[in-house]
Amino acid sequence: MLNIIETDNLTKVYGSTVAVDHINLRVKRGTVFGFLGPNGAGKTTTILMLLGLVQPTEGNAQVAGINVQEKPVEVKRISGFMPAEAGLYPNLSAMDNLLYFAKFYRMPRKDAEKRSKELLELVGLKDVADKKVGEFSTGMKQRLLFAQALLNDPEVLFLDEPTMGLDPKGAVEMRSLIRQLKKDGKTIFFSSHILPEVEEVSDEIGIISEGRLLVTGSQDEIKRRFTEGRYLITVETRELLEINELGSDALEWRKTGPKKLLVYAENDIRENLIEELNSKGYNVVDIHLHEPSLEEVFMELVYGGGRG
């Protein structure tokens, strides 16, 4: 099976609020899928529906060929979940938390102890295995939640904002763990509002805003789709730019610096732009076709980019 996660018109409505709006996802087995969007975009609700923890209002989902709505227990058996908000027991130690959660998978005590020790070492908590979780920092709790999500050696790992509360070193280590799990054949579906994080580790990306899935694909595919049918041209002048209008068949434009313009056009109008700017008293020192960054695509899709 090529796709391990599939959704068809997956929708969740709370009263008059559409949290997730008819999204269609396809996630390939053995890949890292980054689910990118601002806070409140519908990322967590989507994950909860994929795990069978929230019932959709409309549509359906499959994980590893299992219908999530019909067989939620089977989906949970092959999945691991790291929530954005800690669901740990503060009065129990790190080890006892893992042993408690291992009971849900009916793991024999000896196997549970062995697996828990391995995972605590993996996430860097071996030395505080017997410390109460209530004394942990936010970052330490995140590490323990990550270990908890791996207890059952899942096929699919769902991570909701996995680096929340981690310091830079911890975030780097978390991304390294994600890459290692991919090498081990796991599929990782993780949500984040931190664009560089998603950009660094994801094979494919989905951008969601206000419950709507705006685009999916590899980073290159998303960038190509964003520029399809138009040219993006970067212009730099010797003088400070003080212009209120621009012709040259430019669709739209915006200043990106005191001496820089980003121009959107249907055709390659670089020669016309040079002539026009020269006629306005500007000397063009650089002009080239521009490939947008993922950040520019994200800002344009989610916030409108503020061109002009």
Secondary structure, 3 states (H helix, E strand, C coil): CCEEEEEEEEEEEECCEEEEEEECCEEECCCEEEEECCCCCCHHHHHHHHCCCCCCCEEEEEECCEECCCCHHHHHHHEEEECCCCCCCCCCEHHHHHHHHHHHHCCCHHHHHHHHHHHHHHCCCHHHCCCEHHHCCHHHHHHHHHHHHCCCCCCEEEEECCCCCCCHHHHHHHHHHHHHHHHCCCEEEEEECCHHHHHHHCCEEEEEECCEEEEEECHHHHHHHHHCCCEEEEEEECCCCCCCCCCCCEEEEEEEECCEEEEEECCCCHHHHHHHHHHCCCCEEEEEECCCCHHHHHHHHHHCCCCC
